[in-house]
Structures are given as C-alpha cells and as structure tokens.
Amino acid sequence: MNRKTLVLPALMGLLAPVLAACGTTPGGGADGGNAIVVGTTDQFVADSETPAPFDPAFAYDTGAWNVLRQTVQTLMHVPRGGGSPVPEAASRCGFTDTRSESYRCTLRDGLTFAGGEPVTAEDVKFSIERVLDIKSDNGTAALLSNIDTIEVRGADEIVFQLATPDATFPYKLSTPVAGILSRDAYEGGQLRGGFQVDGSGPYTMSAETDGDRLVKAVFTKNPGYKGDLKLRNDKVELRSYPDAEAMGKALESGEIDMMARAMSPEQIKDLQDHPKDDIELSEMPGLEIRYLGFNTEDPSVKDKAVRQAMAAVVDRGQIAGNVYGATAEPLYSLIPTSIAGHTNSFFNKYGEPDREKAAAILDEAGITTPVKLTLHYTTDHYGSGTAKEFAALRDQLNATRLFDVTVKGTEWSKYRPAQKRGDYAVYGLGWFPDFPDPDNYIAPFLDEDNFLNTPYVSTAARNQLIPQSRRTADRGAASASFTKLQDIVATDVPVLPLWQGKQYVAARSDINGVEWTLNASSDLQLWELERGSTA
C-alpha cells in the first residue's frame, strides 16, 4: 500500500519508530511453543453475511488483508521502510509506455504454490480476472477495474493494458486483491467460503475455529517460498480477542508475545506513564482516518444542508483530545495531513464549530429542527474508544438543539453488510489506506464501485478529476486535482472526516523486529518478528 514517488517528505519523518518502556525480562508466549504469538481484536466470522472472509475477491478490510499478506503472494510489494513497490512474485515489472497505460511483469524462476504446483502467468491472469468477474459488493474489484485487457506471453510474462492512464497501478498490484491464486484451489466464478487460504506466500496457514468464528490463525514458514521477503521466524500465531482489555491481560500473563491492533487509548497512556520492565511500547507511523458516512438517499440526510450543518458543529478537537488523547488529531479532509495534496477543506469552509452557522444552513434549506438521526457504529472492529467517540458526537449534536441524535452499536460481522445495503443513514467507519497516496483517500469513496457502496455521485470527480489525477507519476503535479476533489467533499459532505490516528504495538522485550511489524498503512508484516536476547 505505498506509492511510487511517495516516500513523501512528510511521511519520511514518520518512518523512524519510537520506542518506550524498554525492558530487560524475557517474554512469554508459553502456549505457542516456539511460535511467536500475536494478539488482535479483529474478529473473523464466516457466515451468510460474510461467506468468504479470506478470499481476495471479497476481503477488503485491514484484518482480513493482514491474514492474506502472510499467505498470498502479489507481483509487487512495498519495502519494509515504505517507498516505491518492488517485485515480489515478479522478477521485474514496469510501464512500457510514457502514458502509464501498459504494464508488463515477468515472474520469478521456479515460483510454486505451497502445494508444489508451478505459478504461471496464466494463474496471475486467472486471479485478477476472477476478482473482476465476481465483482464483490465489498468494493475490492474497484482497485483493478481500470484494467482493459490482460495478455499472457509464455509461462512467465504478463501484460496489463489499462483503460486510462494510472500511475498508481504498481501499488494496486501490491495489494491482496491482486493476490495470485491456484486455479486448482479456487473457482473462477464464485467465492471460496470459510477460512482456508492457499497461495505462494511466505507462510501457509491453518485455522482454529469456534463455530463460525476464527480464534487462531497459525502461520508456518513455507519452505518453497521464493520472493523478496526475508523470514525471521518459522511460525507465528495470530489470536483473536474480544476486546483490548482481554488482549492486554494475555500480554501481561505471557499468553501472547505482542498485541497489535487495536490497543485502547487507556492502555497506551498507561504504558507511557507507567513503563513495565518486560514490555516495550512502539509508536509507528499511522495513516488511519475515521469519518462519518451518509446514505445520501435516506430522507433524513438526503438534503445536503443536514450534512453541512453537522459539519459546521462537530468539534473534532474535543473528540480527539477527550476520547483518544495523544493518539489522534483532528482531521479536516479525507486526505490526512501527512499525505501530499492535503488541504483543510472542511475547516476552510466551516471554520470552528459554530451553532449559529449550522442553524442558518438548516433554516435557509427549510429544514425543520431538531433533525432526528441515529448514528451507527461498530462495537468490535476499531477498538474500545469507538463507543465513547459516538457518545461524544451524540452529545455535541444534541447540545445544539438542532439535532435529536441517538447512537447504536453493532458487531462488525453484521454492521458492514448492513452499511453496504444502505440500512444506515449515518454510520462511522475507519480507513486504512491500500497505499499512502492521495488517490487512495478519494477514489474508494467517490469513484464507481466504491468501498462505501454509496449512492452519492459527483460526475466531476468520477469523469474528470480522478482520471486527471492519475495521469502523472509525479504525484505532486496532481495536487490541483486533489484540492478540487477535497473541496467537492467539503461542499456536498457525502462523508465527514473526524480524526487521523497514530498506531502503537506493545510486545514483550525479547521480541525483536517489532518496529517493522506494522507499516504506515497498518499492514502486519509478521515475517519481521524474531525471538532473541533482550537489551
């Protein structure tokens, strides 16, 4: 999830991890034997609403992608420190024209799936065409929808012809949606249900389940792996916990060696204020954003004046400071401040929270107040702070007496399908970029077949500005287009950005490589971990 010209100056400064609470006592993981055991609060469910959580044609959330990145290989990948994608399953890739419309890759020699079958260019073609044919309503296919034709030349060469110029295409090929699958293990026209994953990546995976839920994923080093990654361990377990508190207790007891996403703000502050001898807290660059989304066809928010009035009174600073503390900062655009092209479009339009401005917007549009709304949020996907955040939003809006707001929480396995169906007028989501380029904070929300499945359409964005922004490999030259796109969002408010966050990992002090385990896009890179002597 990174971009060619983009180790941006603002991002480069973030790439040096910050360590706190350096310890001297060996770590735990007793139940894992020699495996390094990592905790997560991500919940993985395989049911009628989410039938294929680990199928690259369906999976489109950070938790699922963090499983796929360990197991399914892609043509390209982003180096450990960020920057331009480099070949992974490929030995070389590159544009063959000056318009960024023709992209050619050659596979590595001797590449095989974990079962021993050779990986060929036909498998690459099959895998990507399968995503486009299935066209899941999760929005995964949108990343590859600009592909016009795929041509196979022999066993190891593949050429992608794009419908329009797209300098971001190498980065899209580094995402799990472009994962290479075996034609023997996956069918072309339908999703593969359950938790099984097969690929040519650095690990094979076995799943331990409780009913329809995954409780543990065991990643074992793939002895046949050929690629650009260096594995520093033979086995890693990823264990799912119901909340950050349970995950934290598991770390303190030695049940796990590291806890990744999502630590609670309280846990982070406690480790900062009260360092523990045997646990280290690492702060890493983060590009996560949080926002409210709107079903713009729902009668309660169909008039953009309602959405604009909300934008005029929401106090982002209060939410970031009171709920998340030092781990978050206010965000006034879909594009975060550390990405080139960012402008404070919402602040420029609405300024500081202003009840009178919001009232004038509603009055001019003839909207009767108070406007009755329910704000929906997920209880188990982004961490324990989400419920407090939505309580704060409710209180802010209700305090204006322009709104009559209630909040409702739902577990992720039911929440995301309901949101895609349009069941919610207003809903909260987070976004971890597929690659840290301004395009990936705009197109997934405004382009056709977008992640939100939103009914909102800006023809200027889709037909002119997004295509225009992709025509140059010099991403700084696209800033004028992104300024206009951010202004469109601030005017029409199909989404309302709230805050951007940092990310933290806590690990026992005998675990090395922790600082490389999460990149700026929150991708887990479990191959970086190793158990070693303490400092």
LOMIRO-33692 format. One record per residue (C-alpha): x, y, z; chain; residue in three letters. Coordinates in Angstrom, 1 decimal. Each point is the difference from the previous one (the first is absolute). Layout:
# residues N
       u       v       w  kette  rest
       X       Y       Z      A   ALA
...
END
This chain:
# residues 535
       u       v       w  kette  rest
     0.0     0.0     0.0      A   MET
     2.6     2.6    -1.0      A   ASN
     0.5     2.1    -3.0      A   ARG
     2.8     0.4    -2.5      A   LYS
     1.2     3.6     0.7      A   THR
    -1.3    -0.2     3.5      A   LEU
     2.2    -0.3     2.7      A   VAL
    -1.2     3.6     0.4      A   LEU
     2.0     2.5     2.0      A   PRO
    -2.7     0.1     2.6      A   ALA
    -0.2    -3.7     0.2      A   LEU
     3.7    -0.6     0.0      A   MET
     0.3     1.6     3.4      A   GLY
    -2.5    -2.4     1.4      A   LEU
     1.8    -3.1    -1.0      A   LEU
     2.3    -0.2     3.0      A   ALA
    -1.9    -1.9     2.7      A   PRO
    -0.1     1.4     3.6      A   VAL
     0.7    -2.5     2.8      A   LEU
    -1.1     0.4     3.6      A   ALA
     0.2    -2.1     3.2      A   ALA
     3.1    -2.0    -1.1      A   CYS
     0.1    -3.1     2.1      A   GLY
     2.5    -2.7     1.1      A   THR
    -2.0    -3.1     0.8      A   THR
    -0.6    -2.8    -2.5      A   PRO
    -3.5    -0.2    -1.6      A   GLY
    -2.7    -2.6     0.0      A   GLY
    -2.1    -1.8    -2.5      A   GLY
     0.1    -3.2     2.0      A   ALA
    -3.0    -1.5    -1.7      A   ASP
     1.5     0.5    -3.4      A   GLY
     3.1    -2.1     0.4      A   GLY
     2.6     1.4    -2.4      A   ASN
    -2.6     2.1    -1.7      A   ALA
    -0.1     3.7     0.5      A   ILE
    -3.6     0.8     1.1      A   VAL
    -1.7     3.2    -1.1      A   VAL
    -3.3     1.3     1.4      A   GLY
    -2.6     1.9    -2.0      A   THR
    -3.5     1.3     0.7      A   THR
    -1.0    -0.6    -3.6      A   ASP
    -3.0    -2.3    -0.2      A   GLN
    -0.2    -2.5    -2.9      A   PHE
    -3.4    -1.6    -0.7      A   VAL
    -1.0    -2.3    -2.8      A   ALA
    -3.8     0.1    -0.3      A   ASP
    -2.8     0.9    -2.5      A   SER
     0.9     3.7     0.2      A   GLU
     3.8    -0.6    -0.3      A   THR
     0.3    -3.3    -1.8      A   PRO
     3.6     0.3    -1.2      A   ALA
     2.0     2.2     2.5      A   PRO
     3.4    -0.9    -1.5      A   PHE
    -0.8    -0.2    -3.7      A   ASP
     2.0     2.7    -1.8      A   PRO
    -3.1     0.7    -2.1      A   ALA
    -2.0     0.8     3.1      A   PHE
     2.3     1.1     2.8      A   ALA
     0.3     3.8     0.3      A   TYR
     0.9     0.9     3.6      A   ASP
     3.2     0.3     1.8      A   THR
    -0.4    -3.1     2.2      A   GLY
    -0.7    -2.4    -2.9      A   ALA
     2.7     1.6    -2.1      A   TRP
     2.5    -0.6     2.8      A   ASN
    -0.7    -3.7    -0.3      A   VAL
     0.2     0.0    -3.8      A   LEU
     3.3     1.9     0.0      A   ARG
     1.7    -2.9     1.9      A   GLN
    -1.3    -2.7    -2.4      A   THR
    -0.9     1.3    -3.5      A   VAL
     2.8     1.4    -2.1      A   GLN
    -0.3     3.1    -2.2      A   THR
     2.0     1.1    -3.0      A   LEU
     1.3     3.1     1.9      A   MET
     0.4     0.9     3.6      A   HIS
     1.0     3.1     2.0      A   VAL
     3.4    -0.2     1.7      A   PRO
     0.2    -0.1     3.8      A   ARG
     0.7     3.8     0.2      A   GLY
    -2.5     1.1    -2.5      A   GLY
     0.6     1.6    -3.4      A   GLY
    -0.4    -1.4    -3.5      A   SER
    -1.4    -3.5    -0.5      A   PRO
     2.6    -2.6    -1.0      A   VAL
    -0.4    -3.4    -1.6      A   PRO
    -1.2    -2.8     2.3      A   GLU
    -1.4    -3.0    -2.0      A   ALA
     1.3     1.9    -3.1      A   ALA
     3.7     0.3    -0.8      A   SER
    -0.7     3.3    -1.8      A   ARG
    -2.9     2.2    -0.8      A   CYS
    -0.4     3.4    -1.7      A   GLY
    -2.0     2.3    -2.3      A   PHE
     1.0    -0.5    -3.6      A   THR
    -1.5     3.3    -1.2      A   ASP
     0.2     3.7     1.0      A   THR
    -3.8     0.2     0.7      A   ARG
    -0.1    -2.5     2.9      A   SER
    -2.4    -2.2    -1.9      A   GLU
     2.0    -3.2    -0.7      A   SER
     1.6    -1.9     2.8      A   TYR
     2.1    -3.2    -0.4      A   ARG
     1.2    -2.5     2.6      A   CYS
     2.2    -3.0    -0.2      A   THR
    -0.3    -2.7     2.7      A   LEU
     2.9    -1.3     2.1      A   ARG
     1.5    -3.3    -1.2      A   ASP
    -1.1    -3.1     1.9      A   GLY
    -3.0     1.6     1.7      A   LEU
    -2.4    -2.5     1.5      A   THR
    -3.1    -0.1     2.1      A   PHE
     0.4    -1.5     3.5      A   ALA
    -1.3    -3.3    -1.3      A   GLY
     2.8    -0.2    -2.6      A   GLY
    -1.9     1.0    -3.1      A   GLU
     1.8     2.5    -2.2      A   PRO
    -1.3     3.6     0.0      A   VAL
    -0.4     1.2    -3.6      A   THR
    -1.2     3.2    -1.7      A   ALA
    -3.3    -1.8    -0.7      A   GLU
    -0.5    -0.2     3.8      A   ASP
     0.5     3.8     0.3      A   VAL
    -2.4     0.6    -2.8      A   LYS
    -2.6    -2.4     1.5      A   PHE
     0.3     1.6     3.4      A   SER
    -0.5     3.6    -1.1      A   ILE
    -2.7    -0.8    -2.5      A   GLU
    -1.8    -2.0     2.8      A   ARG
    -0.1     3.1     2.2      A   VAL
    -1.5     2.0    -2.9      A   LEU
    -2.5    -2.7    -0.9      A   ASP
    -1.2    -0.5     3.6      A   ILE
    -0.2     3.7     0.6      A   LYS
    -0.8    -0.3     3.7      A   SER
    -2.0     2.8     1.5      A   ASP
     2.8     0.5     2.5      A   ASN
     1.6     2.3    -2.6      A   GLY
     3.1    -2.2    -0.5      A   THR
    -0.3     0.0    -3.8      A   ALA
     0.1     3.8    -0.2      A   ALA
     3.8    -0.1     0.6      A   LEU
     0.5    -2.0    -3.2      A   LEU
    -3.0     1.3    -2.1      A   SER
     2.2     2.1    -2.2      A   ASN
     1.5    -3.1    -1.6      A   ILE
    -1.1    -0.2    -3.6      A   ASP
     1.7    -3.2    -1.2      A   THR
     2.5    -2.6     1.5      A   ILE
     2.4    -1.7    -2.4      A   GLU
     2.1    -3.0     0.8      A   VAL
     3.3    -0.5    -1.8      A   ARG
     1.4    -3.4     0.7      A   GLY
     0.1    -1.5     3.5      A   ALA
     1.5     2.9     1.8      A   ASP
    -1.0     3.3    -1.6      A   GLU
    -3.2     2.0     0.3      A   ILE
    -1.0     3.4    -1.4      A   VAL
    -2.8     2.2     1.4      A   PHE
    -1.6     2.5    -2.4      A   GLN
    -1.8     2.7     2.0      A   LEU
    -3.1     1.8    -1.2      A   ALA
     1.4     3.3     1.2      A   THR
     3.4     1.2     1.2      A   PRO
     0.6    -1.0     3.6      A   ASP
     3.3     0.7     1.7      A   ALA
    -1.2    -1.7     3.2      A   THR
    -0.4    -3.4    -1.7      A   PHE
     3.2    -1.6     1.4      A   PRO
    -1.3     0.8     3.5      A   TYR
    -3.3    -1.7    -0.8      A   LYS
     1.9    -3.1    -1.0      A   LEU
     1.6    -0.1     3.4      A   SER
    -3.4    -0.4     1.8      A   THR
    -1.6    -3.3     0.9      A   PRO
    -2.8     0.5    -2.5      A   VAL
     2.7    -0.7    -2.6      A   ALA
     1.1    -3.2     1.9      A   GLY
     1.1    -2.9    -2.3      A   ILE
    -2.3    -3.0     0.5      A   LEU
     0.2    -3.6    -1.3      A   SER
    -2.6    -1.0    -2.6      A   ARG
    -0.1    -3.4     1.7      A   ASP
    -1.0     1.5     3.4      A   ALA
    -2.3     2.9    -1.0      A   TYR
    -3.0     0.0    -2.4      A   GLU
    -0.2     2.8    -2.6      A   GLY
    -3.5     1.2     0.5      A   GLY
    -0.8    -0.4     3.7      A   GLN
     1.5     0.8     3.4      A   LEU
     1.8    -2.5     2.1      A   ARG
    -1.9    -0.3     3.3      A   GLY
     1.5    -0.6     3.4      A   GLY
     3.5     0.9     1.4      A   PHE
     2.3    -2.1    -2.2      A   GLN
     2.7     1.9    -1.9      A   VAL
     2.4    -1.4    -2.6      A   ASP
     2.7     1.9    -1.8      A   GLY
     3.7     0.3    -0.6      A   SER
     0.8     2.5     2.8      A   GLY
     2.5    -0.2     2.8      A   PRO
    -2.3    -2.1     2.3      A   TYR
    -2.6    -2.7    -0.2      A   THR
    -3.0     0.5     2.3      A   MET
    -2.1    -2.3     2.1      A   SER
    -3.2     1.3     1.7      A   ALA
    -1.4    -0.9     3.4      A   GLU
    -3.6     0.9     0.3      A   THR
    -2.8     0.1     2.6      A   ASP
    -3.2    -0.4    -2.0      A   GLY
     0.0     2.6    -2.8      A   ASP
     2.8     2.0     1.7      A   ARG
     3.7    -0.2    -0.5      A   LEU
     1.8     0.0     3.3      A   VAL
     3.5    -0.7    -1.1      A   LYS
     1.9     0.1    -3.3      A   ALA
     3.3    -1.9     0.0      A   VAL
     2.6     1.1    -2.6      A   PHE
     2.7    -2.5    -0.8      A   THR
     3.0     0.9    -2.1      A   LYS
    -0.5    -1.1    -3.6      A   ASN
     3.2    -1.9    -0.9      A   PRO
    -0.6     0.5    -3.7      A   GLY
    -0.5     3.7     0.2      A   TYR
     2.0     2.1    -2.6      A   LYS
    -0.4     3.7     0.2      A   GLY
     1.5     3.2     1.3      A   ASP
    -0.9    -0.4     3.7      A   LEU
     2.4    -1.2     2.6      A   LYS
    -1.7    -2.2     2.7      A   LEU
     1.5     0.4     3.5      A   ARG
    -2.1    -2.7     1.6      A   ASN
    -1.5    -3.5    -0.8      A   ASP
    -3.4     0.4     1.6      A   LYS
    -2.4     2.8     1.2      A   VAL
    -3.4    -0.3     1.5      A   GLU
    -2.6     2.7    -0.3      A   LEU
    -2.6    -0.3     2.8      A   ARG
    -3.3     2.0     0.0      A   SER
    -1.2     1.5     3.3      A   TYR
    -3.4     1.6     0.6      A   PRO
     1.4     3.3     1.1      A   ASP
     3.2     1.9     0.9      A   ALA
    -0.3    -0.7     3.7      A   GLU
     0.0    -3.8    -0.6      A   ALA
     2.9     0.4    -2.4      A   MET
     2.0     2.0     2.5      A   GLY
    -0.5    -2.5     2.8      A   LYS
     1.3    -2.7    -2.4      A   ALA
     3.1     2.0    -0.6      A   LEU
     0.7     0.6     3.7      A   GLU
    -0.5    -3.6     0.8      A   SER
     2.3    -1.2    -2.7      A   GLY
    -2.7    -1.7    -2.0      A   GLU
     1.0     2.1    -3.0      A   ILE
     3.2     1.8    -1.0      A   ASP
    -1.5     3.0    -1.7      A   MET
    -3.2     1.9    -0.3      A   MET
    -0.7     1.9    -3.2      A   ALA
    -3.3     1.5    -1.0      A   ARG
    -1.7     1.4     1.7      A   ALA
     1.4     1.1     3.2      A   MET
    -2.3     2.3     2.1      A   SER
     1.0     3.6     0.7      A   PRO
     0.1    -0.8     3.7      A   GLU
     2.4    -2.9    -0.6      A   GLN
     2.3     2.2    -2.0      A   ILE
     0.0     2.8     2.6      A   LYS
     0.6    -2.4     2.8      A   ASP
     3.1    -1.5    -1.6      A   LEU
     1.2     3.5    -0.8      A   GLN
    -0.5     1.2     3.6      A   ASP
     0.9    -3.2     1.8      A   HIS
     2.6    -1.9    -2.0      A   PRO
     0.3    -3.8     0.7      A   LYS
     3.4    -1.7     0.2      A   ASP
    -1.0    -2.8    -2.4      A   ASP
    -2.2     1.8    -2.5      A   ILE
     0.9     2.5    -2.7      A   GLU
    -2.4     2.4    -1.6      A   LEU
     0.7     1.0    -3.6      A   SER
    -1.5     3.0    -1.7      A   GLU
    -0.1    -0.3    -3.8      A   MET
    -1.0     2.1    -2.9      A   PRO
    -3.7    -0.2    -0.6      A   GLY
    -2.3     1.2    -2.8      A   LEU
    -3.3    -1.2     1.4      A   GLU
    -3.0     2.4    -0.2      A   ILE
    -3.5    -0.1     1.5      A   ARG
    -3.1     1.5    -1.5      A   TYR
    -3.7     0.1    -0.1      A   LEU
    -1.6    -1.3    -3.2      A   GLY
    -3.5     0.8    -1.3      A   PHE
    -2.6    -1.9    -2.0      A   ASN
    -0.9     3.1    -2.1      A   THR
    -3.2    -1.6    -1.1      A   GLU
    -1.4    -0.4     3.5      A   ASP
    -2.6     2.7     0.6      A   PRO
     1.5     1.1     3.3      A   SER
     3.3     1.1    -1.6      A   VAL
    -0.9     0.3    -3.7      A   LYS
     0.1     3.7     0.1      A   ASP
     3.7     1.0     0.2      A   LYS
    -0.9     2.9     2.3      A   ALA
    -0.4    -2.6     2.8      A   VAL
     3.4    -1.4    -0.7      A   ARG
     1.5     3.5    -0.3      A   GLN
    -1.5     1.0     3.3      A   ALA
     1.5    -3.0     1.7      A   MET
     3.4     1.0    -1.5      A   ALA
    -0.4     3.4     1.4      A   ALA
    -0.5    -1.0     3.6      A   VAL
     2.0    -3.2     0.5      A   VAL
     3.0     0.7     2.3      A   ASP
     2.8    -2.2    -1.2      A   ARG
     2.5     1.3     2.5      A   GLY
    -2.2    -1.0     2.9      A   GLN
    -0.5    -3.5    -1.3      A   ILE
     3.7    -0.5    -0.8      A   ALA
     1.1     1.5     3.3      A   GLY
    -2.6    -1.4     2.4      A   ASN
    -0.4    -3.4    -1.5      A   VAL
     3.3    -0.9    -1.6      A   TYR
     2.5     2.3     1.7      A   GLY
     3.4     0.2    -1.6      A   ALA
    -0.8    -2.9    -2.4      A   THR
    -2.3     2.2    -2.3      A   ALA
    -0.2     3.4    -1.5      A   GLU
    -2.9     1.9    -1.8      A   PRO
    -0.4    -0.6    -3.7      A   LEU
    -1.6     2.5    -2.4      A   TYR
     0.3    -2.0    -3.2      A   SER
    -0.2    -3.6    -1.2      A   LEU
     3.7     0.4    -0.8      A   ILE
     2.1     0.0     3.2      A   PRO
     2.5     2.7     0.7      A   THR
     3.1    -2.3    -0.6      A   SER
    -1.0    -0.7    -3.6      A   ILE
     0.9     2.4    -2.8      A   ALA
    -3.0     1.8    -1.4      A   GLY
    -1.7     0.5     3.4      A   HIS
    -2.1     3.1     0.5      A   THR
    -2.1     0.9     3.0      A   ASN
    -3.1     0.2    -2.2      A   SER
    -2.6    -0.4     2.8      A   PHE
     1.6     2.6     2.2      A   PHE
     0.3     2.4    -2.9      A   ASN
    -3.7    -0.3    -0.7      A   LYS
    -1.5    -0.3     3.6      A   TYR
     2.7     1.3     2.3      A   GLY
    -0.2    -0.7     3.8      A   GLU
    -3.2    -1.7     1.3      A   PRO
    -2.8     2.5    -0.4      A   ASP
    -3.6    -0.6     1.0      A   ARG
    -1.3     3.2    -1.6      A   GLU
     1.6    -0.9    -3.3      A   LYS
    -1.6    -3.5     0.1      A   ALA
    -3.4     1.5     0.9      A   ALA
     0.2     2.4    -2.9      A   ALA
     0.9    -2.8    -2.4      A   ILE
    -3.1    -2.0     1.1      A   LEU
    -2.3     3.0     0.0      A   ASP
     1.0     1.0    -3.5      A   GLU
    -0.8    -3.5    -1.2      A   ALA
    -3.3    -0.1     1.8      A   GLY
     1.0    -2.9     2.2      A   ILE
    -2.2    -0.4     3.2      A   THR
     2.0    -0.4     3.1      A   THR
     0.9    -2.0     2.0      A   PRO
     1.1    -2.4    -2.7      A   VAL
    -0.4    -3.6     1.3      A   LYS
     2.9    -2.3    -0.7      A   LEU
     1.5    -3.3     1.1      A   THR
     3.8    -0.2    -0.2      A   LEU
     1.2    -3.6    -0.5      A   HIS
     3.4    -1.4     1.0      A   TYR
     1.7    -3.4     0.2      A   THR
     0.7    -1.3     3.5      A   THR
     2.9    -2.4    -0.7      A   ASP
     2.0     1.2    -3.0      A   HIS
     1.9     3.2     0.8      A   TYR
     0.5    -0.3     3.7      A   GLY
    -1.6     1.0     3.3      A   SER
     0.1     3.7    -0.7      A   GLY
    -2.6    -0.2    -2.7      A   THR
    -3.0    -0.1     2.5      A   ALA
     1.4     3.0     1.9      A   LYS
     0.5     1.9    -3.3      A   GLU
    -3.6    -0.5    -1.1      A   PHE
    -1.3     1.0     3.4      A   ALA
     2.0     3.2    -0.3      A   ALA
    -1.3     0.6    -3.5      A   LEU
    -3.6    -0.5     1.2      A   ARG
     0.5     2.4     2.9      A   ASP
     1.6     2.7    -2.2      A   GLN
    -2.9    -0.2    -2.6      A   LEU
    -2.7    -0.1     2.6      A   ASN
     1.5     3.0     1.9      A   ALA
    -0.8     2.2    -3.0      A   THR
    -3.7    -0.9     0.2      A   ARG
     0.1    -0.2    -3.8      A   LEU
     0.2    -3.7     0.2      A   PHE
    -1.6    -2.9     1.9      A   ASP
     2.6    -2.7    -0.2      A   VAL
     0.2    -3.6     1.3      A   THR
     2.9    -2.4    -0.5      A   VAL
    -0.1    -3.8    -0.7      A   LYS
     2.9    -2.5     0.0      A   GLY
     0.1    -3.2    -2.0      A   THR
     2.7    -2.7    -0.3      A   GLU
     2.1     0.2    -3.2      A   TRP
    -1.2    -3.2    -1.6      A   SER
    -3.5     1.5    -0.2      A   LYS
     0.9     3.6    -0.1      A   TYR
     1.9     0.1    -3.2      A   ARG
    -2.6    -1.9    -2.1      A   PRO
    -2.7     2.2     1.3      A   ALA
     2.0     3.1    -0.8      A   GLN
     0.6    -1.2    -3.6      A   LYS
    -3.8    -0.7    -0.4      A   ARG
    -0.7     3.6     0.9      A   GLY
    -1.8    -0.9     3.3      A   ASP
     1.7     2.9     1.8      A   TYR
    -0.6     3.7    -0.7      A   ALA
     3.1     0.9     2.0      A   VAL
     2.9    -2.3     0.9      A   TYR
     3.5     0.0     1.2      A   GLY
     2.9    -1.7    -1.7      A   LEU
     3.8     0.1     0.0      A   GLY
     2.3    -0.1    -3.0      A   TRP
     3.5    -1.5    -0.2      A   PHE
     1.4     0.9    -3.4      A   PRO
     0.8    -2.7    -2.5      A   ASP
     3.0     2.1    -0.9      A   PHE
     0.9     3.5     1.4      A   PRO
    -0.9     2.1    -3.0      A   ASP
    -2.7     2.7    -0.1      A   PRO
    -1.8    -2.1    -2.6      A   ASP
    -0.7    -2.7     2.5      A   ASN
    -1.8     2.4     2.4      A   TYR
    -2.2     1.3    -2.8      A   ILE
    -0.8    -2.7    -2.6      A   ALA
    -1.3    -2.6     2.6      A   PRO
    -2.6     2.5     1.0      A   PHE
    -0.9     1.8    -3.2      A   LEU
     0.8    -2.3    -2.9      A   ASP
    -2.3    -2.5    -1.6      A   GLU
    -0.4    -3.4     1.9      A   ASP
     1.4     1.8     3.1      A   ASN
     0.7    -1.6     3.4      A   PHE
    -3.0     1.7     1.6      A   LEU
    -2.5    -1.1    -2.7      A   ASN
    -1.3     3.6     0.3      A   THR
    -2.8     1.4    -2.1      A   PRO
     1.8     3.3    -0.1      A   TYR
     1.5     0.9    -3.4      A   VAL
     2.1     3.0    -1.0      A   SER
     0.4    -0.1    -3.8      A   THR
     2.8     2.5     0.2      A   ALA
     1.9    -2.3     2.4      A   ALA
    -0.6    -3.2    -1.9      A   ARG
     0.3     1.1    -3.6      A   ASN
     2.6     2.8     0.2      A   GLN
     1.9     0.5     3.2      A   LEU
     0.9    -3.6     1.1      A   ILE
     1.1    -1.0    -3.5      A   PRO
     1.9     3.2    -0.4      A   GLN
     1.8    -0.5     3.3      A   SER
     1.3    -3.4    -1.1      A   ARG
     1.7     1.0    -3.2      A   ARG
     3.4     0.9     1.5      A   THR
     2.6    -1.9     1.9      A   ALA
     1.0     3.3     1.7      A   ASP
    -2.7     0.0     2.7      A   ARG
     0.8     3.5     1.0      A   GLY
    -1.3     1.1    -3.4      A   ALA
    -3.4    -1.4     0.8      A   ALA
    -0.5     2.3     3.0      A   SER
    -2.4     2.4    -1.9      A   ALA
    -2.4    -2.8    -0.8      A   SER
     0.1    -1.2     3.6      A   PHE
    -0.7     3.5     1.3      A   THR
    -3.1     0.1    -2.1      A   LYS
    -1.1    -3.5     1.1      A   LEU
     0.4     0.9     3.7      A   GLN
    -2.1     3.2    -0.6      A   ASP
    -2.7    -2.1    -1.6      A   ILE
    -0.1    -2.3     3.1      A   VAL
    -0.2     3.0     2.3      A   ALA
    -2.9     1.5    -2.0      A   THR
    -2.1    -3.1    -0.5      A   ASP
     1.0    -1.8     3.2      A   VAL
    -0.5    -3.6    -1.2      A   PRO
     2.4    -0.8     2.8      A   VAL
     1.1     2.0     3.0      A   LEU
     3.7    -0.5     1.1      A   PRO
     0.5     0.1     3.7      A   LEU
     3.6    -0.9     1.0      A   TRP
     3.2    -1.8    -1.0      A   GLN
     2.0    -2.2     2.3      A   GLY
     3.3    -1.4     1.0      A   LYS
     0.6    -3.7     0.5      A   GLN
     1.6    -1.9     2.8      A   TYR
     1.2    -3.5     0.7      A   VAL
     1.0    -1.5     3.4      A   ALA
     2.3    -3.0     0.2      A   ALA
     2.0    -2.0     2.5      A   ARG
     3.5     1.2     0.1      A   SER
     1.6    -3.2    -1.5      A   ASP
    -1.8     0.5    -3.3      A   ILE
     2.1     1.7    -2.7      A   ASN
    -1.2     1.7    -3.2      A   GLY
    -3.1     1.5     1.6      A   VAL
     0.7     3.4    -1.5      A   GLU
    -0.4    -1.5    -3.5      A   TRP
    -3.1    -2.1     0.7      A   THR
    -2.5     2.7    -1.0      A   LEU
     0.6     2.3    -3.0      A   ASN
    -1.7     3.4    -0.3      A   ALA
    -3.1    -1.6    -1.6      A   SER
    -0.4    -2.3     3.0      A   SER
     1.1    -3.1    -2.0      A   ASP
     1.2    -2.8     2.3      A   LEU
     3.4    -1.3    -1.1      A   GLN
     0.4    -3.0     2.3      A   LEU
     3.1    -1.2    -1.8      A   TRP
     2.0     2.8     1.7      A   GLU
    -0.5    -1.4     3.5      A   LEU
     2.6    -2.2     1.8      A   GLU
     0.6    -1.1     3.5      A   ARG
     3.4     1.0     1.3      A   GLY
     2.1     1.2     2.9      A   SER
    -1.2     3.1     1.9      A   THR
     1.7     3.4     0.1      A   ALA
END
